[in-house]
Amino acid sequence: MTASRISQRAVGIGMLLITVAFYWLIAKACDLASPRLKWFVIPAMLAMALLVFARSFTRDVKKYIDATHAYAHRDIDTAALPTTFRFITHDTTLQQVIDQLGPASRVVDLALRHRDGDTEHFKGHEYDLPYGAAVVVMPQRPFEPEDKIRAVYMRKAPADDWLSVES
């Protein structure tokens, strides 16, 4: 886990503690107005806070959605790739990529849901770039070094504003 991710979690926990203190104040105010009111207001506000907190755990899943679309469409957009990755075509094998670029930073298991309800599982070889972006190289089945490349996706660096809705 990166330092920025740890700081994001620390800020999230701090915000959760502030929210709990705020709810305690609201509960005391509701007791003054109507003791029954707090049993409607507090659960609704807690549900919203838990939803926001749970969102931080799904953020890592959403960063690969565009990679699954690239896999589905067999897309290799060489213009969007860094120059060191532009040699990759559909005729390039995974072994050639490994020979030229070295081993991937990580191999991720991804899934593509088809319209008929079937789910296709595949592997993405993710190469981290120095500025926080990554290139995901996805070979054809059965994902062996001699298999040709099906798709390549360039994942952009995360936004500077890590509290934004799109991050």
ZILIN-V245874 format. One record per pair of residues at least 6 apart in sequence whose ideal C-beta (glycine too) atoms are under 6 Angstrom apart, sorted by sequence separation. I is the first residue (numbers start at 1). J is the second residue. D is the distance in whole Angstrom. If there is no record, write none. Layout:
<<I:J:D> <I:J:D>>
This chain:
<<113:119:5> <128:134:5> <30:37:4> <140:147:5> <30:38:4> <78:86:5> <111:119:5> <112:120:5> <126:134:5> <127:135:5> <139:147:4> <140:148:5> <159:167:5> <158:167:6> <111:121:5> <126:136:5> <139:149:6> <140:150:5> <27:38:5> <30:41:6> <110:122:6> <124:136:4> <125:137:5> <138:150:5> <138:151:5> <110:124:5> <124:138:5> <27:42:6> <137:152:5> <107:123:6> <108:124:5> <136:153:5> <107:125:6> <108:126:6> <23:42:6> <135:154:5> <106:126:5> <123:143:5> <104:125:4> <105:126:6> <134:155:5> <23:45:6> <104:126:6> <105:127:6> <133:155:6> <104:127:6> <105:128:4> <133:156:5> <133:157:4> <132:157:4> <131:157:6> <19:49:5> <72:112:6> <97:137:6> <71:112:6> <68:110:6> <12:56:6> <68:112:5> <94:139:4> <64:110:6> <85:135:5> <95:145:4> <94:145:5> <95:146:6> <93:146:6> <94:147:6> <93:148:6> <67:124:6> <92:149:5> <88:149:6> <88:152:5> <71:138:5> <67:136:5> <81:154:5> <80:154:5> <74:150:6> <75:151:5> <76:152:5> <74:151:6> <71:151:5> <70:151:4> <70:153:4> <67:153:4> <8:162:6>>
